[in-house]
Every structure is written in C-alpha cells, then in structure tokens.
Amino acid sequence: MEAVNFERLFVITGGPGSGKSTLVDALARRGMCTMPEAGRAIIQDQVAIGGEALPWSDRRAFAELMLGWEMRSYRAAERVSGPVIFDRGVPDVLGYLRLSDLPIPSHVERAAQIFRYHRRVFIAPPWPEIFALDAERKQSFAEAQATYEVMIETYSALGYNLIPLPLNSVEERVQFVSAMVG
C-alpha cells in the first residue's frame, strides 16, 4: 500500500445517537467532503435483501461488511483533494468487535494499523437529550455509553488524540470541527 496523506482524513466517532451523522450531514451541506457511516447503510441493505449480516443476527459478518465499507471509503477519500470527514473509521470495527466480545481477527488489527487518519479524532460524547431509537438504531442508551468508552480505548490504543465534541447545537459543532480541520 502506497503512502497516503492521512493528515487530511478526519474521523468523527462515538456511540450511537450522539449526533455524529447529523454533524457529518451538516458539514457535507457546507461543501466539505464526507464519507457516510457504514453500519446504518449495511443494516438497510441487509434488511432489504433478507441478509443475516446484522448486529442482532450475525455480528461477525456485520463487522466484516463494515470493514470492507470503511476500507472502500478510505480508498475513495484518497482520490479527493482537501479534507475528508469520515462518519466512523476502520478502528470503529475493531471497537465494535471488542464491544461485542468477539475475537479480533488479525486482518482487522492490521487494517487499523494500515488505514490511518489524522491523529486528532473527534468523539461525540453520549448525549441523553438527543438520543433516540429508530429502525436501524436498536441499542439502549447504556449500550451507547459503552460504545463511547470502547471507542476511547480503541482509538487511544492506536495512538490517536481524542477531541470531544461540545454538547452544543449542530451549527456550533460545525464551527468547532471546521476550525479544527482548517
């Protein structure tokens, strides 16, 4: 794999229902290049085709599809100039497997080492006031908090510096991220 200028690739991670995707969508509307979250799209696709690679059916298969999605998004970002914002990244798959108490295959660990992002990673803290369930998000708030903790551990262990997003309006979060990205 040839060297990539990963300093322009920024991840927003955290637990479900913490405003990550809303923030990424708002950044995209402002003209920033973004890469969507894998999990929600995979769930929608698997439900549509009657597939089993779902977090409530086959977590291991779900993780493999997320890994493939995240690596494909990374490759797409390589072809874009300027900053790119990811709604989760390859390390999130590692964190998901840890959260699910599943063995971590060596290829997932290797992917997290190879597919690197800017050392500053934005993390959305649990936010009970905006947390809501929907067709794809079936986790409880306690699971969202556990996901947040696992993502802190996972990204930190990989050498990333976590920058907590403020619990503010979408517009204020957009300004925060935009200022940090440059």
MODELLER restraints for C-alpha pairs under 7 A, 6 or more apart:
rsr = mdl.restraints
at = mdl.atoms
rsr.add(forms.Gaussian(group=physical.xy_distance, feature=features.Distance(at['CA:6:A'], at['CA:116:A']), mean=6.04, stdev=0.5))
rsr.add(forms.Gaussian(group=physical.xy_distance, feature=features.Distance(at['CA:6:A'], at['CA:117:A']), mean=4.86, stdev=0.5))
rsr.add(forms.Gaussian(group=physical.xy_distance, feature=features.Distance(at['CA:6:A'], at['CA:118:A']), mean=5.59, stdev=0.5))
rsr.add(forms.Gaussian(group=physical.xy_distance, feature=features.Distance(at['CA:7:A'], at['CA:117:A']), mean=6.32, stdev=0.5))
rsr.add(forms.Gaussian(group=physical.xy_distance, feature=features.Distance(at['CA:7:A'], at['CA:118:A']), mean=4.36, stdev=0.5))
rsr.add(forms.Gaussian(group=physical.xy_distance, feature=features.Distance(at['CA:8:A'], at['CA:82:A']), mean=6.48, stdev=0.5))
rsr.add(forms.Gaussian(group=physical.xy_distance, feature=features.Distance(at['CA:8:A'], at['CA:83:A']), mean=4.58, stdev=0.5))
rsr.add(forms.Gaussian(group=physical.xy_distance, feature=features.Distance(at['CA:8:A'], at['CA:84:A']), mean=6.31, stdev=0.5))
rsr.add(forms.Gaussian(group=physical.xy_distance, feature=features.Distance(at['CA:8:A'], at['CA:118:A']), mean=6.27, stdev=0.5))
rsr.add(forms.Gaussian(group=physical.xy_distance, feature=features.Distance(at['CA:9:A'], at['CA:83:A']), mean=5.90, stdev=0.5))
rsr.add(forms.Gaussian(group=physical.xy_distance, feature=features.Distance(at['CA:9:A'], at['CA:84:A']), mean=5.00, stdev=0.5))
rsr.add(forms.Gaussian(group=physical.xy_distance, feature=features.Distance(at['CA:9:A'], at['CA:85:A']), mean=6.22, stdev=0.5))
rsr.add(forms.Gaussian(group=physical.xy_distance, feature=features.Distance(at['CA:9:A'], at['CA:117:A']), mean=5.09, stdev=0.5))
rsr.add(forms.Gaussian(group=physical.xy_distance, feature=features.Distance(at['CA:9:A'], at['CA:118:A']), mean=5.47, stdev=0.5))
rsr.add(forms.Gaussian(group=physical.xy_distance, feature=features.Distance(at['CA:10:A'], at['CA:84:A']), mean=6.07, stdev=0.5))
rsr.add(forms.Gaussian(group=physical.xy_distance, feature=features.Distance(at['CA:10:A'], at['CA:85:A']), mean=4.85, stdev=0.5))
rsr.add(forms.Gaussian(group=physical.xy_distance, feature=features.Distance(at['CA:10:A'], at['CA:86:A']), mean=6.01, stdev=0.5))
rsr.add(forms.Gaussian(group=physical.xy_distance, feature=features.Distance(at['CA:10:A'], at['CA:117:A']), mean=5.96, stdev=0.5))
rsr.add(forms.Gaussian(group=physical.xy_distance, feature=features.Distance(at['CA:10:A'], at['CA:118:A']), mean=5.45, stdev=0.5))
rsr.add(forms.Gaussian(group=physical.xy_distance, feature=features.Distance(at['CA:10:A'], at['CA:121:A']), mean=6.36, stdev=0.5))
rsr.add(forms.Gaussian(group=physical.xy_distance, feature=features.Distance(at['CA:11:A'], at['CA:85:A']), mean=5.81, stdev=0.5))
rsr.add(forms.Gaussian(group=physical.xy_distance, feature=features.Distance(at['CA:11:A'], at['CA:86:A']), mean=4.69, stdev=0.5))
rsr.add(forms.Gaussian(group=physical.xy_distance, feature=features.Distance(at['CA:11:A'], at['CA:87:A']), mean=6.26, stdev=0.5))
rsr.add(forms.Gaussian(group=physical.xy_distance, feature=features.Distance(at['CA:11:A'], at['CA:88:A']), mean=5.71, stdev=0.5))
rsr.add(forms.Gaussian(group=physical.xy_distance, feature=features.Distance(at['CA:11:A'], at['CA:89:A']), mean=6.11, stdev=0.5))
rsr.add(forms.Gaussian(group=physical.xy_distance, feature=features.Distance(at['CA:11:A'], at['CA:121:A']), mean=5.30, stdev=0.5))
rsr.add(forms.Gaussian(group=physical.xy_distance, feature=features.Distance(at['CA:11:A'], at['CA:122:A']), mean=6.13, stdev=0.5))
rsr.add(forms.Gaussian(group=physical.xy_distance, feature=features.Distance(at['CA:12:A'], at['CA:20:A']), mean=6.49, stdev=0.5))
rsr.add(forms.Gaussian(group=physical.xy_distance, feature=features.Distance(at['CA:12:A'], at['CA:86:A']), mean=6.08, stdev=0.5))
rsr.add(forms.Gaussian(group=physical.xy_distance, feature=features.Distance(at['CA:12:A'], at['CA:87:A']), mean=5.36, stdev=0.5))
rsr.add(forms.Gaussian(group=physical.xy_distance, feature=features.Distance(at['CA:12:A'], at['CA:88:A']), mean=5.54, stdev=0.5))
rsr.add(forms.Gaussian(group=physical.xy_distance, feature=features.Distance(at['CA:12:A'], at['CA:121:A']), mean=6.20, stdev=0.5))
rsr.add(forms.Gaussian(group=physical.xy_distance, feature=features.Distance(at['CA:12:A'], at['CA:122:A']), mean=4.64, stdev=0.5))
rsr.add(forms.Gaussian(group=physical.xy_distance, feature=features.Distance(at['CA:12:A'], at['CA:123:A']), mean=5.65, stdev=0.5))
rsr.add(forms.Gaussian(group=physical.xy_distance, feature=features.Distance(at['CA:13:A'], at['CA:20:A']), mean=6.88, stdev=0.5))
rsr.add(forms.Gaussian(group=physical.xy_distance, feature=features.Distance(at['CA:13:A'], at['CA:87:A']), mean=6.59, stdev=0.5))
rsr.add(forms.Gaussian(group=physical.xy_distance, feature=features.Distance(at['CA:13:A'], at['CA:88:A']), mean=4.90, stdev=0.5))
rsr.add(forms.Gaussian(group=physical.xy_distance, feature=features.Distance(at['CA:13:A'], at['CA:122:A']), mean=6.24, stdev=0.5))
rsr.add(forms.Gaussian(group=physical.xy_distance, feature=features.Distance(at['CA:13:A'], at['CA:123:A']), mean=4.80, stdev=0.5))
rsr.add(forms.Gaussian(group=physical.xy_distance, feature=features.Distance(at['CA:13:A'], at['CA:124:A']), mean=6.22, stdev=0.5))
rsr.add(forms.Gaussian(group=physical.xy_distance, feature=features.Distance(at['CA:14:A'], at['CA:123:A']), mean=5.05, stdev=0.5))
rsr.add(forms.Gaussian(group=physical.xy_distance, feature=features.Distance(at['CA:14:A'], at['CA:124:A']), mean=4.80, stdev=0.5))
rsr.add(forms.Gaussian(group=physical.xy_distance, feature=features.Distance(at['CA:14:A'], at['CA:125:A']), mean=6.33, stdev=0.5))
rsr.add(forms.Gaussian(group=physical.xy_distance, feature=features.Distance(at['CA:14:A'], at['CA:147:A']), mean=6.74, stdev=0.5))
rsr.add(forms.Gaussian(group=physical.xy_distance, feature=features.Distance(at['CA:14:A'], at['CA:148:A']), mean=4.78, stdev=0.5))
rsr.add(forms.Gaussian(group=physical.xy_distance, feature=features.Distance(at['CA:14:A'], at['CA:151:A']), mean=6.29, stdev=0.5))
rsr.add(forms.Gaussian(group=physical.xy_distance, feature=features.Distance(at['CA:15:A'], at['CA:126:A']), mean=6.45, stdev=0.5))
rsr.add(forms.Gaussian(group=physical.xy_distance, feature=features.Distance(at['CA:15:A'], at['CA:144:A']), mean=4.56, stdev=0.5))
rsr.add(forms.Gaussian(group=physical.xy_distance, feature=features.Distance(at['CA:15:A'], at['CA:145:A']), mean=6.23, stdev=0.5))
rsr.add(forms.Gaussian(group=physical.xy_distance, feature=features.Distance(at['CA:15:A'], at['CA:147:A']), mean=4.86, stdev=0.5))
rsr.add(forms.Gaussian(group=physical.xy_distance, feature=features.Distance(at['CA:15:A'], at['CA:148:A']), mean=4.55, stdev=0.5))
rsr.add(forms.Gaussian(group=physical.xy_distance, feature=features.Distance(at['CA:16:A'], at['CA:144:A']), mean=5.30, stdev=0.5))
rsr.add(forms.Gaussian(group=physical.xy_distance, feature=features.Distance(at['CA:17:A'], at['CA:130:A']), mean=6.80, stdev=0.5))
rsr.add(forms.Gaussian(group=physical.xy_distance, feature=features.Distance(at['CA:17:A'], at['CA:131:A']), mean=4.58, stdev=0.5))
rsr.add(forms.Gaussian(group=physical.xy_distance, feature=features.Distance(at['CA:17:A'], at['CA:132:A']), mean=6.18, stdev=0.5))
rsr.add(forms.Gaussian(group=physical.xy_distance, feature=features.Distance(at['CA:18:A'], at['CA:124:A']), mean=5.71, stdev=0.5))
rsr.add(forms.Gaussian(group=physical.xy_distance, feature=features.Distance(at['CA:18:A'], at['CA:125:A']), mean=6.33, stdev=0.5))
rsr.add(forms.Gaussian(group=physical.xy_distance, feature=features.Distance(at['CA:18:A'], at['CA:126:A']), mean=5.44, stdev=0.5))
rsr.add(forms.Gaussian(group=physical.xy_distance, feature=features.Distance(at['CA:18:A'], at['CA:127:A']), mean=5.51, stdev=0.5))
rsr.add(forms.Gaussian(group=physical.xy_distance, feature=features.Distance(at['CA:18:A'], at['CA:130:A']), mean=6.85, stdev=0.5))
rsr.add(forms.Gaussian(group=physical.xy_distance, feature=features.Distance(at['CA:18:A'], at['CA:131:A']), mean=6.31, stdev=0.5))
rsr.add(forms.Gaussian(group=physical.xy_distance, feature=features.Distance(at['CA:19:A'], at['CA:124:A']), mean=6.99, stdev=0.5))
rsr.add(forms.Gaussian(group=physical.xy_distance, feature=features.Distance(at['CA:20:A'], at['CA:87:A']), mean=6.70, stdev=0.5))
rsr.add(forms.Gaussian(group=physical.xy_distance, feature=features.Distance(at['CA:20:A'], at['CA:124:A']), mean=6.45, stdev=0.5))
rsr.add(forms.Gaussian(group=physical.xy_distance, feature=features.Distance(at['CA:21:A'], at['CA:87:A']), mean=6.36, stdev=0.5))
rsr.add(forms.Gaussian(group=physical.xy_distance, feature=features.Distance(at['CA:23:A'], at['CA:170:A']), mean=6.04, stdev=0.5))
rsr.add(forms.Gaussian(group=physical.xy_distance, feature=features.Distance(at['CA:23:A'], at['CA:173:A']), mean=6.96, stdev=0.5))
rsr.add(forms.Gaussian(group=physical.xy_distance, feature=features.Distance(at['CA:23:A'], at['CA:174:A']), mean=6.54, stdev=0.5))
rsr.add(forms.Gaussian(group=physical.xy_distance, feature=features.Distance(at['CA:24:A'], at['CA:34:A']), mean=6.72, stdev=0.5))
rsr.add(forms.Gaussian(group=physical.xy_distance, feature=features.Distance(at['CA:24:A'], at['CA:87:A']), mean=6.49, stdev=0.5))
rsr.add(forms.Gaussian(group=physical.xy_distance, feature=features.Distance(at['CA:26:A'], at['CA:174:A']), mean=6.99, stdev=0.5))
rsr.add(forms.Gaussian(group=physical.xy_distance, feature=features.Distance(at['CA:27:A'], at['CA:174:A']), mean=6.24, stdev=0.5))
rsr.add(forms.Gaussian(group=physical.xy_distance, feature=features.Distance(at['CA:28:A'], at['CA:34:A']), mean=5.95, stdev=0.5))
rsr.add(forms.Gaussian(group=physical.xy_distance, feature=features.Distance(at['CA:32:A'], at['CA:84:A']), mean=6.98, stdev=0.5))
rsr.add(forms.Gaussian(group=physical.xy_distance, feature=features.Distance(at['CA:33:A'], at['CA:83:A']), mean=6.80, stdev=0.5))
rsr.add(forms.Gaussian(group=physical.xy_distance, feature=features.Distance(at['CA:33:A'], at['CA:84:A']), mean=4.97, stdev=0.5))
rsr.add(forms.Gaussian(group=physical.xy_distance, feature=features.Distance(at['CA:33:A'], at['CA:85:A']), mean=6.36, stdev=0.5))
rsr.add(forms.Gaussian(group=physical.xy_distance, feature=features.Distance(at['CA:34:A'], at['CA:84:A']), mean=5.38, stdev=0.5))
rsr.add(forms.Gaussian(group=physical.xy_distance, feature=features.Distance(at['CA:34:A'], at['CA:85:A']), mean=4.58, stdev=0.5))
rsr.add(forms.Gaussian(group=physical.xy_distance, feature=features.Distance(at['CA:34:A'], at['CA:86:A']), mean=5.73, stdev=0.5))
rsr.add(forms.Gaussian(group=physical.xy_distance, feature=features.Distance(at['CA:35:A'], at['CA:73:A']), mean=6.29, stdev=0.5))
rsr.add(forms.Gaussian(group=physical.xy_distance, feature=features.Distance(at['CA:35:A'], at['CA:85:A']), mean=6.19, stdev=0.5))
rsr.add(forms.Gaussian(group=physical.xy_distance, feature=features.Distance(at['CA:35:A'], at['CA:86:A']), mean=4.70, stdev=0.5))
rsr.add(forms.Gaussian(group=physical.xy_distance, feature=features.Distance(at['CA:35:A'], at['CA:87:A']), mean=6.06, stdev=0.5))
rsr.add(forms.Gaussian(group=physical.xy_distance, feature=features.Distance(at['CA:36:A'], at['CA:86:A']), mean=6.45, stdev=0.5))
rsr.add(forms.Gaussian(group=physical.xy_distance, feature=features.Distance(at['CA:36:A'], at['CA:87:A']), mean=5.28, stdev=0.5))
rsr.add(forms.Gaussian(group=physical.xy_distance, feature=features.Distance(at['CA:37:A'], at['CA:87:A']), mean=4.75, stdev=0.5))
rsr.add(forms.Gaussian(group=physical.xy_distance, feature=features.Distance(at['CA:37:A'], at['CA:88:A']), mean=5.98, stdev=0.5))
rsr.add(forms.Gaussian(group=physical.xy_distance, feature=features.Distance(at['CA:38:A'], at['CA:66:A']), mean=5.55, stdev=0.5))
rsr.add(forms.Gaussian(group=physical.xy_distance, feature=features.Distance(at['CA:38:A'], at['CA:69:A']), mean=5.95, stdev=0.5))
rsr.add(forms.Gaussian(group=physical.xy_distance, feature=features.Distance(at['CA:38:A'], at['CA:70:A']), mean=6.73, stdev=0.5))
rsr.add(forms.Gaussian(group=physical.xy_distance, feature=features.Distance(at['CA:39:A'], at['CA:66:A']), mean=6.32, stdev=0.5))
rsr.add(forms.Gaussian(group=physical.xy_distance, feature=features.Distance(at['CA:40:A'], at['CA:136:A']), mean=6.08, stdev=0.5))
rsr.add(forms.Gaussian(group=physical.xy_distance, feature=features.Distance(at['CA:43:A'], at['CA:54:A']), mean=6.04, stdev=0.5))
rsr.add(forms.Gaussian(group=physical.xy_distance, feature=features.Distance(at['CA:43:A'], at['CA:136:A']), mean=6.44, stdev=0.5))
rsr.add(forms.Gaussian(group=physical.xy_distance, feature=features.Distance(at['CA:46:A'], at['CA:52:A']), mean=6.68, stdev=0.5))
rsr.add(forms.Gaussian(group=physical.xy_distance, feature=features.Distance(at['CA:46:A'], at['CA:53:A']), mean=6.44, stdev=0.5))
rsr.add(forms.Gaussian(group=physical.xy_distance, feature=features.Distance(at['CA:46:A'], at['CA:54:A']), mean=6.87, stdev=0.5))
rsr.add(forms.Gaussian(group=physical.xy_distance, feature=features.Distance(at['CA:52:A'], at['CA:58:A']), mean=5.98, stdev=0.5))
rsr.add(forms.Gaussian(group=physical.xy_distance, feature=features.Distance(at['CA:53:A'], at['CA:59:A']), mean=6.67, stdev=0.5))
rsr.add(forms.Gaussian(group=physical.xy_distance, feature=features.Distance(at['CA:53:A'], at['CA:61:A']), mean=4.88, stdev=0.5))
rsr.add(forms.Gaussian(group=physical.xy_distance, feature=features.Distance(at['CA:53:A'], at['CA:62:A']), mean=4.43, stdev=0.5))
rsr.add(forms.Gaussian(group=physical.xy_distance, feature=features.Distance(at['CA:54:A'], at['CA:62:A']), mean=5.28, stdev=0.5))
rsr.add(forms.Gaussian(group=physical.xy_distance, feature=features.Distance(at['CA:55:A'], at['CA:62:A']), mean=6.16, stdev=0.5))
rsr.add(forms.Gaussian(group=physical.xy_distance, feature=features.Distance(at['CA:63:A'], at['CA:93:A']), mean=6.02, stdev=0.5))
rsr.add(forms.Gaussian(group=physical.xy_distance, feature=features.Distance(at['CA:66:A'], at['CA:93:A']), mean=6.64, stdev=0.5))
rsr.add(forms.Gaussian(group=physical.xy_distance, feature=features.Distance(at['CA:67:A'], at['CA:90:A']), mean=6.25, stdev=0.5))
rsr.add(forms.Gaussian(group=physical.xy_distance, feature=features.Distance(at['CA:67:A'], at['CA:93:A']), mean=6.16, stdev=0.5))
rsr.add(forms.Gaussian(group=physical.xy_distance, feature=features.Distance(at['CA:70:A'], at['CA:89:A']), mean=5.97, stdev=0.5))
rsr.add(forms.Gaussian(group=physical.xy_distance, feature=features.Distance(at['CA:70:A'], at['CA:90:A']), mean=5.55, stdev=0.5))
rsr.add(forms.Gaussian(group=physical.xy_distance, feature=features.Distance(at['CA:71:A'], at['CA:90:A']), mean=6.87, stdev=0.5))
rsr.add(forms.Gaussian(group=physical.xy_distance, feature=features.Distance(at['CA:77:A'], at['CA:84:A']), mean=6.55, stdev=0.5))
rsr.add(forms.Gaussian(group=physical.xy_distance, feature=features.Distance(at['CA:90:A'], at['CA:111:A']), mean=6.95, stdev=0.5))
rsr.add(forms.Gaussian(group=physical.xy_distance, feature=features.Distance(at['CA:90:A'], at['CA:112:A']), mean=5.67, stdev=0.5))
rsr.add(forms.Gaussian(group=physical.xy_distance, feature=features.Distance(at['CA:90:A'], at['CA:115:A']), mean=6.89, stdev=0.5))
rsr.add(forms.Gaussian(group=physical.xy_distance, feature=features.Distance(at['CA:91:A'], at['CA:112:A']), mean=5.27, stdev=0.5))
rsr.add(forms.Gaussian(group=physical.xy_distance, feature=features.Distance(at['CA:91:A'], at['CA:154:A']), mean=6.84, stdev=0.5))
rsr.add(forms.Gaussian(group=physical.xy_distance, feature=features.Distance(at['CA:91:A'], at['CA:155:A']), mean=6.59, stdev=0.5))
rsr.add(forms.Gaussian(group=physical.xy_distance, feature=features.Distance(at['CA:92:A'], at['CA:151:A']), mean=6.69, stdev=0.5))
rsr.add(forms.Gaussian(group=physical.xy_distance, feature=features.Distance(at['CA:94:A'], at['CA:104:A']), mean=6.96, stdev=0.5))
rsr.add(forms.Gaussian(group=physical.xy_distance, feature=features.Distance(at['CA:94:A'], at['CA:108:A']), mean=6.49, stdev=0.5))
rsr.add(forms.Gaussian(group=physical.xy_distance, feature=features.Distance(at['CA:94:A'], at['CA:109:A']), mean=6.93, stdev=0.5))
rsr.add(forms.Gaussian(group=physical.xy_distance, feature=features.Distance(at['CA:95:A'], at['CA:150:A']), mean=5.77, stdev=0.5))
rsr.add(forms.Gaussian(group=physical.xy_distance, feature=features.Distance(at['CA:95:A'], at['CA:151:A']), mean=5.70, stdev=0.5))
rsr.add(forms.Gaussian(group=physical.xy_distance, feature=features.Distance(at['CA:95:A'], at['CA:154:A']), mean=5.72, stdev=0.5))
rsr.add(forms.Gaussian(group=physical.xy_distance, feature=features.Distance(at['CA:97:A'], at['CA:103:A']), mean=6.91, stdev=0.5))
rsr.add(forms.Gaussian(group=physical.xy_distance, feature=features.Distance(at['CA:97:A'], at['CA:104:A']), mean=6.38, stdev=0.5))
rsr.add(forms.Gaussian(group=physical.xy_distance, feature=features.Distance(at['CA:99:A'], at['CA:147:A']), mean=6.70, stdev=0.5))
rsr.add(forms.Gaussian(group=physical.xy_distance, feature=features.Distance(at['CA:99:A'], at['CA:150:A']), mean=6.53, stdev=0.5))
rsr.add(forms.Gaussian(group=physical.xy_distance, feature=features.Distance(at['CA:119:A'], at['CA:160:A']), mean=4.73, stdev=0.5))
rsr.add(forms.Gaussian(group=physical.xy_distance, feature=features.Distance(at['CA:119:A'], at['CA:161:A']), mean=5.81, stdev=0.5))
rsr.add(forms.Gaussian(group=physical.xy_distance, feature=features.Distance(at['CA:120:A'], at['CA:160:A']), mean=5.97, stdev=0.5))
rsr.add(forms.Gaussian(group=physical.xy_distance, feature=features.Distance(at['CA:120:A'], at['CA:161:A']), mean=4.84, stdev=0.5))
rsr.add(forms.Gaussian(group=physical.xy_distance, feature=features.Distance(at['CA:120:A'], at['CA:162:A']), mean=5.88, stdev=0.5))
rsr.add(forms.Gaussian(group=physical.xy_distance, feature=features.Distance(at['CA:120:A'], at['CA:163:A']), mean=6.54, stdev=0.5))
rsr.add(forms.Gaussian(group=physical.xy_distance, feature=features.Distance(at['CA:121:A'], at['CA:160:A']), mean=6.45, stdev=0.5))
rsr.add(forms.Gaussian(group=physical.xy_distance, feature=features.Distance(at['CA:121:A'], at['CA:161:A']), mean=6.02, stdev=0.5))
rsr.add(forms.Gaussian(group=physical.xy_distance, feature=features.Distance(at['CA:121:A'], at['CA:162:A']), mean=4.92, stdev=0.5))
rsr.add(forms.Gaussian(group=physical.xy_distance, feature=features.Distance(at['CA:121:A'], at['CA:163:A']), mean=5.90, stdev=0.5))
rsr.add(forms.Gaussian(group=physical.xy_distance, feature=features.Distance(at['CA:122:A'], at['CA:162:A']), mean=5.80, stdev=0.5))
rsr.add(forms.Gaussian(group=physical.xy_distance, feature=features.Distance(at['CA:122:A'], at['CA:163:A']), mean=4.70, stdev=0.5))
rsr.add(forms.Gaussian(group=physical.xy_distance, feature=features.Distance(at['CA:122:A'], at['CA:164:A']), mean=5.82, stdev=0.5))
rsr.add(forms.Gaussian(group=physical.xy_distance, feature=features.Distance(at['CA:122:A'], at['CA:165:A']), mean=6.28, stdev=0.5))
rsr.add(forms.Gaussian(group=physical.xy_distance, feature=features.Distance(at['CA:123:A'], at['CA:162:A']), mean=6.24, stdev=0.5))
rsr.add(forms.Gaussian(group=physical.xy_distance, feature=features.Distance(at['CA:123:A'], at['CA:163:A']), mean=5.89, stdev=0.5))
rsr.add(forms.Gaussian(group=physical.xy_distance, feature=features.Distance(at['CA:123:A'], at['CA:164:A']), mean=4.84, stdev=0.5))
rsr.add(forms.Gaussian(group=physical.xy_distance, feature=features.Distance(at['CA:123:A'], at['CA:165:A']), mean=5.86, stdev=0.5))
rsr.add(forms.Gaussian(group=physical.xy_distance, feature=features.Distance(at['CA:124:A'], at['CA:164:A']), mean=5.92, stdev=0.5))
rsr.add(forms.Gaussian(group=physical.xy_distance, feature=features.Distance(at['CA:124:A'], at['CA:165:A']), mean=5.14, stdev=0.5))
rsr.add(forms.Gaussian(group=physical.xy_distance, feature=features.Distance(at['CA:125:A'], at['CA:148:A']), mean=6.70, stdev=0.5))
rsr.add(forms.Gaussian(group=physical.xy_distance, feature=features.Distance(at['CA:125:A'], at['CA:164:A']), mean=6.59, stdev=0.5))
rsr.add(forms.Gaussian(group=physical.xy_distance, feature=features.Distance(at['CA:125:A'], at['CA:165:A']), mean=6.85, stdev=0.5))
rsr.add(forms.Gaussian(group=physical.xy_distance, feature=features.Distance(at['CA:126:A'], at['CA:144:A']), mean=6.71, stdev=0.5))
rsr.add(forms.Gaussian(group=physical.xy_distance, feature=features.Distance(at['CA:126:A'], at['CA:145:A']), mean=5.77, stdev=0.5))
rsr.add(forms.Gaussian(group=physical.xy_distance, feature=features.Distance(at['CA:126:A'], at['CA:148:A']), mean=6.96, stdev=0.5))
rsr.add(forms.Gaussian(group=physical.xy_distance, feature=features.Distance(at['CA:165:A'], at['CA:173:A']), mean=6.82, stdev=0.5))
rsr.add(forms.Gaussian(group=physical.xy_distance, feature=features.Distance(at['CA:166:A'], at['CA:173:A']), mean=6.57, stdev=0.5))
